[in-house]
Amino acid sequence: MEECNILFEHIDTSIVKLTLDTGHGNLCDCLHDLVATFSERLAFPHLHDNNGIKDQHFVPGRGTIDWKRLISDLDRAGYIGPLNFELREEATLFELKKTLA
């Protein structure tokens, strides 16, 4: 987060955005802080889950991320852009559809 703060102090944020990677945010235990701090700079979130220890690219809901809280965070931030699922090969379309439902 410190590096992102420094970066955004020196770069025009109208043209440079932050890709929120939910798995990496979970690994550093700063996911919700990233959304709150950089809400106006978020673009193309990479959605995937993990166990908080290893970057596993699970379907959302199969790891330790609190997805209801994250969706609330994104709603509060006013994010309405596209979502990108960054999943490992073993993830099935059935699992993803179930998660989205």
DSSP file (Angstrom, degrees, kcal/mol; ACC not computed):
  #  RESIDUE AA STRUCTURE BP1 BP2  ACC     N-H-->O    O-->H-N    N-H-->O    O-->H-N    TCO  KAPPA ALPHA  PHI   PSI    X-CA   Y-CA   Z-CA
    1    1 A M     >        0   0    0      0, 0.0     4,-2.5     0, 0.0     5,-0.2   0.000 360.0 360.0 360.0 -37.6    0.0    0.0    0.0
    2    2 A E  H  >  +     0   0    0      1,-0.2     4,-2.2     2,-0.2     5,-0.2   0.920 360.0  49.3 -60.6 -43.7    2.8    2.4    0.8
    3    3 A E  H  > S+     0   0    0      1,-0.2     4,-2.6     2,-0.2    -1,-0.2   0.890 110.1  51.2 -64.1 -39.1    4.3    1.9   -2.7
    4    4 A C  H  > S+     0   0    0      2,-0.2     4,-2.7     1,-0.2    -1,-0.2   0.913 108.4  51.9 -64.9 -41.6    0.9    2.6   -4.3
    5    5 A N  H  X S+     0   0    0     -4,-2.5     4,-1.2     2,-0.2    -2,-0.2   0.930 111.6  46.7 -58.8 -45.7    0.5    5.8   -2.3
    6    6 A I  H  X S+     0   0    0     -4,-2.2     4,-0.7     1,-0.2     3,-0.5   0.932 112.6  50.2 -62.3 -46.5    3.9    7.0   -3.4
    7    7 A L  H >X S+     0   0    0     -4,-2.6     3,-1.3     1,-0.2     4,-0.6   0.935 110.4  48.2 -57.5 -49.4    3.1    6.1   -7.0
    8    8 A F  H 3< S+     0   0    0     -4,-2.7    -1,-0.2     1,-0.3     5,-0.2   0.671 101.9  64.3 -72.4 -15.7   -0.2    7.9   -7.1
    9    9 A E  H 3< S+     0   0    0     -4,-1.2    -1,-0.3    -3,-0.5    -2,-0.2   0.756 113.9  33.3 -70.9 -23.8    1.3   11.0   -5.5
   10   10 A H  H << S+     0   0    0     -3,-1.3     2,-0.4    -4,-0.7    -2,-0.2   0.385 109.2  70.8-115.4   1.5    3.4   11.4   -8.6
   11   11 A I  S  < S-     0   0    0     -4,-0.6     2,-0.6    -3,-0.1     5,-0.0  -0.953  85.8-106.7-127.3 142.1    1.3   10.1  -11.5
   12   12 A D    >>  -     0   0    0     -2,-0.4     3,-1.5     1,-0.2     4,-1.3  -0.510  29.0-159.1 -64.3 109.7   -1.9   11.5  -13.1
   13   13 A T  T 34 S+     0   0    0     -2,-0.6    -1,-0.2     1,-0.3    -5,-0.0   0.532  82.2  74.9 -76.2  -3.9   -4.5    9.2  -11.7
   14   14 A S  T 34 S+     0   0    0      1,-0.1    -1,-0.3     3,-0.1     3,-0.1   0.735 112.4  25.4 -76.1 -19.4   -6.9   10.1  -14.5
   15   15 A I  T <4 S+     0   0    0     -3,-1.5     2,-0.5     1,-0.2    -2,-0.2   0.576 117.1  63.4-116.5 -15.2   -4.8    7.9  -16.8
   16   16 A V     <  +     0   0    0     -4,-1.3     2,-0.2    -8,-0.1    -1,-0.2  -0.957  65.0 178.3-116.0 124.5   -3.2    5.4  -14.4
   17   17 A K        -     0   0    0     -2,-0.5     2,-0.5    -3,-0.1    25,-0.2  -0.650  28.1-113.1-118.2 172.9   -5.4    3.1  -12.5
   18   18 A L  E     -a   42   0A   0     23,-3.5    25,-2.3    -2,-0.2     2,-0.8  -0.944  17.5-145.3-110.9 122.1   -4.9    0.2  -10.0
   19   19 A T  E     -a   43   0A   0     -2,-0.5     2,-0.6    23,-0.2    25,-0.2  -0.790  20.5-141.3 -84.1 112.9   -5.8   -3.3  -10.9
   20   20 A L  E     -     0   0A   0     -2,-0.8    26,-3.2    23,-0.5     2,-0.7  -0.659  13.7-164.6 -77.5 117.6   -7.1   -4.8   -7.7
   21   21 A D  E  >  -a   46   0A   0     -2,-0.6     4,-2.6    24,-0.2     5,-0.2  -0.905   3.0-163.2-104.6 106.9   -5.9   -8.4   -7.4
   22   22 A T  H  > S+     0   0    0     24,-2.4     4,-2.0    -2,-0.7    -1,-0.2   0.852  86.7  52.4 -63.1 -35.6   -8.1  -10.0   -4.8
   23   23 A G  H  > S+     0   0    0     23,-0.4     4,-2.0     2,-0.2    -1,-0.2   0.934 112.3  43.9 -65.4 -45.7   -5.8  -13.0   -4.3
   24   24 A H  H  > S+     0   0    0      1,-0.2     4,-1.9     2,-0.2    -2,-0.2   0.890 112.3  53.7 -67.3 -38.5   -2.7  -10.8   -3.7
   25   25 A G  H  <>S+     0   0    0     -4,-2.6     5,-2.5     1,-0.2     6,-1.0   0.871 109.2  49.1 -61.6 -36.4   -4.7   -8.5   -1.5
   26   26 A N  H ><5S+     0   0    0     -4,-2.0     3,-0.8    -5,-0.2    -2,-0.2   0.887 107.9  54.3 -69.1 -38.6   -5.7  -11.5    0.6
   27   27 A L  H 3<5S+     0   0    0     -4,-2.0    -2,-0.2     1,-0.2    -1,-0.2   0.870 114.1  40.0 -64.2 -36.4   -2.1  -12.7    0.9
   28   28 A C  T 3<5S-     0   0    0     -4,-1.9    -1,-0.2    -5,-0.1    -2,-0.2   0.406 108.1-125.8 -93.2   3.8   -0.9   -9.3    2.2
   29   29 A D  T < 5S+     0   0    0     -3,-0.8    -3,-0.2    -4,-0.3    -4,-0.1   0.864  85.6 102.3  56.2  39.9   -4.0   -9.0    4.4
   30   30 A C     >< +     0   0    0     -5,-2.5     4,-2.6    -6,-0.2     5,-0.2   0.182  34.1 116.8-133.5  16.0   -4.8   -5.6    2.9
   31   31 A L  H  > S+     0   0    0     -6,-1.0     4,-1.8     1,-0.2     5,-0.1   0.918  82.0  40.9 -56.4 -51.3   -7.6   -6.3    0.4
   32   32 A H  H  > S+     0   0    0      1,-0.2     4,-2.2     2,-0.2    -1,-0.2   0.854 114.4  53.2 -70.4 -34.0  -10.3   -4.2    2.1
   33   33 A D  H  > S+     0   0    0      2,-0.2     4,-2.9     1,-0.2     5,-0.3   0.878 105.9  54.6 -66.2 -37.6   -7.8   -1.4    2.8
   34   34 A L  H  X S+     0   0    0     -4,-2.6     4,-2.5     2,-0.2    -2,-0.2   0.931 109.9  46.1 -60.4 -45.9   -6.8   -1.3   -0.9
   35   35 A V  H  < S+     0   0    0     -4,-1.8     4,-0.3    -5,-0.2    -2,-0.2   0.932 116.3  44.8 -64.0 -45.2  -10.4   -0.9   -1.9
   36   36 A A  H >< S+     0   0    0     -4,-2.2     3,-0.6     1,-0.2    -2,-0.2   0.918 118.5  41.9 -65.3 -43.5  -11.1    1.9    0.6
   37   37 A T  H 3< S+     0   0    0     -4,-2.9     3,-0.2     1,-0.2    -2,-0.2   0.875 126.7  29.9 -74.2 -38.3   -7.8    3.7    0.0
   38   38 A F  T >X S+     0   0    0     -4,-2.5     3,-2.1    -5,-0.3     4,-0.6  -0.014  76.2 131.1-113.3  29.5   -7.8    3.6   -3.8
   39   39 A S  G X4 S+     0   0    0     -3,-0.6     3,-0.7     1,-0.3    -1,-0.2   0.831  74.8  49.2 -54.6 -37.8  -11.5    3.4   -4.5
   40   40 A E  G 34 S+     0   0    0     -3,-0.2    -1,-0.3     1,-0.2    -2,-0.1   0.556 112.6  49.1 -79.9  -6.1  -11.3    6.2   -7.2
   41   41 A R  G <4 S+     0   0    0     -3,-2.1   -23,-3.5   -24,-0.1    -1,-0.2   0.376  79.8 124.4-113.0   2.3   -8.4    4.5   -8.9
   42   42 A L  E <<  +a   18   0A   0     -3,-0.7     2,-0.3    -4,-0.6   -23,-0.2  -0.380  29.4 166.2 -71.3 140.6   -9.7    0.9   -9.2
   43   43 A A  E     -a   19   0A   0    -25,-2.3   -23,-0.5    -2,-0.1    40,-0.0  -0.977  55.4  -5.2-152.5 141.3   -9.9   -0.7  -12.6
   44   44 A F  E    S-     0   0A   0     -2,-0.3    39,-0.2    38,-0.2    -1,-0.1   0.883  73.1-147.7  45.2  62.3  -10.4   -4.3  -13.9
   45   45 A P  E     -     0   0A   0      0, 0.0    39,-2.4     0, 0.0     2,-0.8  -0.324   4.9-137.1 -58.5 137.1  -10.3   -6.2  -10.6
   46   46 A H  E     -ab  21  84A   0    -26,-3.2   -24,-2.4    37,-0.1     2,-0.6  -0.877  23.2-155.5 -95.3 110.3   -8.9   -9.7  -10.9
   47   47 A L  E     + b   0  85A   0     37,-3.5    39,-1.7    -2,-0.8     2,-0.3  -0.789  35.2 122.0 -97.2 120.5  -11.2  -11.9   -8.9
   48   48 A H        -     0   0    0     -2,-0.6     2,-0.3    37,-0.2    11,-0.2  -0.954  42.6-131.0-163.7 165.4   -9.9  -15.1   -7.4
   49   49 A D  B     +C   58   0B   0      9,-2.3     9,-2.8    -2,-0.3     2,-0.3  -0.739  21.3 170.0-121.1 164.6   -9.6  -16.7   -4.0
   50   50 A N        -     0   0    0     -2,-0.3    14,-3.0     7,-0.2    15,-0.4  -0.931  48.2 -94.7-159.3-179.2   -6.9  -18.4   -1.9
   51   51 A N        -     0   0    0      3,-0.6     4,-0.1    -2,-0.3    12,-0.0   0.343  62.6-105.8 -88.7   6.7   -6.2  -19.7    1.6
   52   52 A G  S    S+     0   0    0      2,-0.4     3,-0.1   -29,-0.1   -23,-0.0   0.414 112.5  63.7  84.8  -1.7   -4.4  -16.5    2.6
   53   53 A I  S    S+     0   0    0      1,-0.4     2,-0.3   -25,-0.0    -1,-0.1   0.674 102.9  31.3-119.8 -37.1   -1.0  -18.3    2.4
   54   54 A K  S    S-     0   0    0    -31,-0.0     2,-1.4     0, 0.0    -3,-0.6  -0.959  79.0-114.4-131.6 145.0   -0.5  -19.2   -1.2
   55   55 A D        +     0   0    0     -2,-0.3    -5,-0.1     1,-0.2   -31,-0.1  -0.624  50.6 156.8 -79.5  91.3   -1.7  -17.7   -4.5
   56   56 A Q        -     0   0    0     -2,-1.4    32,-0.2    -7,-0.1    -1,-0.2   0.621  42.3-137.7-100.4 -15.6   -4.0  -20.5   -5.6
   57   57 A H        +     0   0    0     -8,-0.3    31,-2.3     1,-0.1    -7,-0.2   0.902  38.4 173.2  57.4  45.4   -6.5  -18.8   -8.0
   58   58 A F  B     -C   49   0B   0     -9,-2.8    -9,-2.3    29,-0.2    -1,-0.1  -0.386  43.0 -90.2 -74.3 158.9   -9.5  -20.6   -6.6
   59   59 A V    >   -     0   0    0    -11,-0.2     3,-2.2     1,-0.1     4,-0.2  -0.495  62.6 -85.4 -61.4 138.2  -13.1  -19.8   -7.7
   60   60 A P  T 3  S+     0   0    0      0, 0.0    -1,-0.1     0, 0.0   -13,-0.0  -0.229 119.0  33.9 -50.0 132.9  -14.4  -17.1   -5.4
   61   61 A G  T 3  S+     0   0    0      4,-0.1    -2,-0.1    -3,-0.1   -13,-0.0   0.202  94.9  87.7 104.0 -13.9  -15.8  -18.7   -2.3
   62   62 A R  S <  S+     0   0    0     -3,-2.2     2,-0.1     2,-0.0    -3,-0.1   0.455  91.0  39.8 -95.4  -0.8  -13.4  -21.6   -2.1
   63   63 A G  S    S-     0   0    0     -4,-0.2   -12,-0.2     2,-0.2   -14,-0.0  -0.194 103.9 -75.2-123.0-145.7  -10.8  -19.7    0.0
   64   64 A T  S    S+     0   0    0    -14,-3.0     2,-0.2    -2,-0.1   -13,-0.1   0.388  79.2 119.6-107.2   2.4  -10.7  -17.3    2.9
   65   65 A I        -     0   0    0    -15,-0.4     2,-1.3     1,-0.1    -2,-0.2  -0.495  64.6-130.5 -70.9 136.3  -11.8  -14.0    1.2
   66   66 A D     >  -     0   0    0     -2,-0.2     4,-2.2     1,-0.2     5,-0.1  -0.734  29.8-178.4 -84.7  93.0  -15.0  -12.5    2.7
   67   67 A W  H  > S+     0   0    0     -2,-1.3     4,-2.8     1,-0.2     5,-0.2   0.831  75.8  56.3 -69.9 -34.4  -16.7  -11.9   -0.6
   68   68 A K  H  > S+     0   0    0      2,-0.2     4,-2.0     1,-0.2    -1,-0.2   0.928 111.4  45.0 -62.3 -42.6  -19.9  -10.3    0.8
   69   69 A R  H  > S+     0   0    0      2,-0.2     4,-2.7     1,-0.2    -2,-0.2   0.917 113.0  50.7 -65.5 -42.5  -17.6   -7.7    2.5
   70   70 A L  H  X S+     0   0    0     -4,-2.2     4,-2.7     2,-0.2    -2,-0.2   0.918 109.7  49.3 -63.1 -43.4  -15.6   -7.2   -0.6
   71   71 A I  H  X S+     0   0    0     -4,-2.8     4,-2.4     1,-0.2    -1,-0.2   0.902 112.0  49.6 -62.4 -40.0  -18.7   -6.7   -2.8
   72   72 A S  H  X S+     0   0    0     -4,-2.0     4,-2.8    -5,-0.2    -2,-0.2   0.914 109.9  51.6 -62.9 -42.4  -19.9   -4.2   -0.2
   73   73 A D  H  X S+     0   0    0     -4,-2.7     4,-2.1     1,-0.2    -2,-0.2   0.932 111.2  46.7 -58.0 -46.9  -16.5   -2.5   -0.3
   74   74 A L  H  X>S+     0   0    0     -4,-2.7     5,-2.3     2,-0.2     4,-0.7   0.876 111.7  51.3 -65.9 -37.4  -16.7   -2.2   -4.1
   75   75 A D  H ><5S+     0   0    0     -4,-2.4     3,-1.0     2,-0.2    -2,-0.2   0.939 110.8  47.8 -62.5 -47.0  -20.3   -0.9   -3.9
   76   76 A R  H 3<5S+     0   0    0     -4,-2.8    -2,-0.2     1,-0.3    -1,-0.2   0.863 109.3  54.2 -61.2 -35.7  -19.3    1.7   -1.4
   77   77 A A  H 3<5S-     0   0    0     -4,-2.1    -1,-0.3    -5,-0.2    -2,-0.2   0.648 112.6-123.4 -72.7 -14.2  -16.3    2.7   -3.6
   78   78 A G  T <<5 +     0   0    0     -3,-1.0     2,-0.4    -4,-0.7    -3,-0.2   0.702  48.8 167.2  79.7  19.7  -18.8    3.1   -6.5
   79   79 A Y      < +     0   0    0     -5,-2.3    -1,-0.2     1,-0.1    -2,-0.1  -0.551  10.9 156.4 -72.7 125.0  -17.0    0.6   -8.7
   80   80 A I        +     0   0    0     -2,-0.4    -1,-0.1     2,-0.0     3,-0.1   0.216  36.7 109.9-129.7  11.3  -19.2   -0.3  -11.7
   81   81 A G  S    S-     0   0    0      1,-0.2   -38,-0.1   -39,-0.1    -2,-0.0  -0.006  75.7 -61.1 -81.1-172.4  -16.6   -1.4  -14.3
   82   82 A P        -     0   0    0      0, 0.0     2,-0.4     0, 0.0    -1,-0.2  -0.240  43.8-138.5 -69.0 158.0  -15.8   -4.9  -15.6
   83   83 A L        -     0   0    0    -39,-0.2     2,-0.5    -3,-0.1   -37,-0.1  -0.942   9.4-156.1-117.6 141.7  -14.7   -7.8  -13.5
   84   84 A N  E     -b   46   0A   0    -39,-2.4   -37,-3.5    -2,-0.4     2,-0.6  -0.973   6.9-148.3-121.3 119.7  -12.0  -10.3  -14.6
   85   85 A F  E     -b   47   0A   0     -2,-0.5     2,-0.8   -39,-0.2   -37,-0.2  -0.793   9.3-167.3 -89.0 123.0  -11.9  -13.8  -13.1
   86   86 A E        +     0   0    0    -39,-1.7     2,-0.3    -2,-0.6   -40,-0.0  -0.813  26.0 162.8-112.0  87.9   -8.4  -15.0  -12.9
   87   87 A L        -     0   0    0     -2,-0.8   -29,-0.2   -39,-0.1   -30,-0.1  -0.749  39.1-110.7-115.8 153.7   -8.8  -18.7  -12.2
   88   88 A R    >   -     0   0    0    -31,-2.3     3,-1.8    -2,-0.3    -1,-0.1  -0.329  41.6-100.8 -75.2 164.6   -6.6  -21.8  -12.4
   89   89 A E  T 3  S+     0   0    0      1,-0.3    -1,-0.1    -2,-0.1    -2,-0.0   0.774 116.9  63.8 -60.0 -29.6   -7.3  -24.4  -15.0
   90   90 A E  T 3  S+     0   0    0      2,-0.1    -1,-0.3     0, 0.0     2,-0.1   0.656  76.9 106.5 -73.7 -14.0   -9.1  -26.7  -12.7
   91   91 A A    <   -     0   0    0     -3,-1.8     2,-0.3   -34,-0.2    -4,-0.1  -0.421  63.3-145.3 -65.9 137.9  -11.9  -24.2  -12.1
   92   92 A T     >  -     0   0    0     -2,-0.1     4,-2.0     1,-0.1     5,-0.1  -0.726  20.5-123.6-106.4 156.4  -15.0  -25.3  -13.8
   93   93 A L  H  > S+     0   0    0     -2,-0.3     4,-2.8     1,-0.2     5,-0.2   0.861 114.2  59.0 -61.0 -36.2  -17.7  -23.2  -15.5
   94   94 A F  H  > S+     0   0    0      2,-0.2     4,-2.3     1,-0.2    -1,-0.2   0.923 105.7  47.8 -59.5 -45.4  -20.2  -24.9  -13.2
   95   95 A E  H  > S+     0   0    0      1,-0.2     4,-2.3     2,-0.2    -2,-0.2   0.915 112.9  48.6 -62.0 -43.2  -18.3  -23.6  -10.1
   96   96 A L  H  X S+     0   0    0     -4,-2.0     4,-2.6     2,-0.2    -2,-0.2   0.920 110.9  49.3 -65.3 -44.1  -18.2  -20.1  -11.5
   97   97 A K  H  X S+     0   0    0     -4,-2.8     4,-1.9     1,-0.2    -1,-0.2   0.901 111.0  51.2 -60.9 -40.4  -21.9  -20.1  -12.3
   98   98 A K  H  < S+     0   0    0     -4,-2.3    -1,-0.2    -5,-0.2    -2,-0.2   0.907 110.7  48.6 -63.3 -42.1  -22.7  -21.3   -8.8
   99   99 A T  H  < S+     0   0    0     -4,-2.3    -2,-0.2     1,-0.2    -1,-0.2   0.920 110.9  49.5 -63.6 -45.2  -20.6  -18.6   -7.3
  100  100 A L  H  <        0   0    0     -4,-2.6    -1,-0.2     1,-0.3    -2,-0.2   0.814 360.0 360.0 -67.1 -29.8  -22.1  -15.9   -9.4
  101  101 A A     <        0   0    0     -4,-1.9    -1,-0.3    -5,-0.2    -2,-0.2   0.502 360.0 360.0 -66.8 360.0  -25.7  -17.1   -8.5
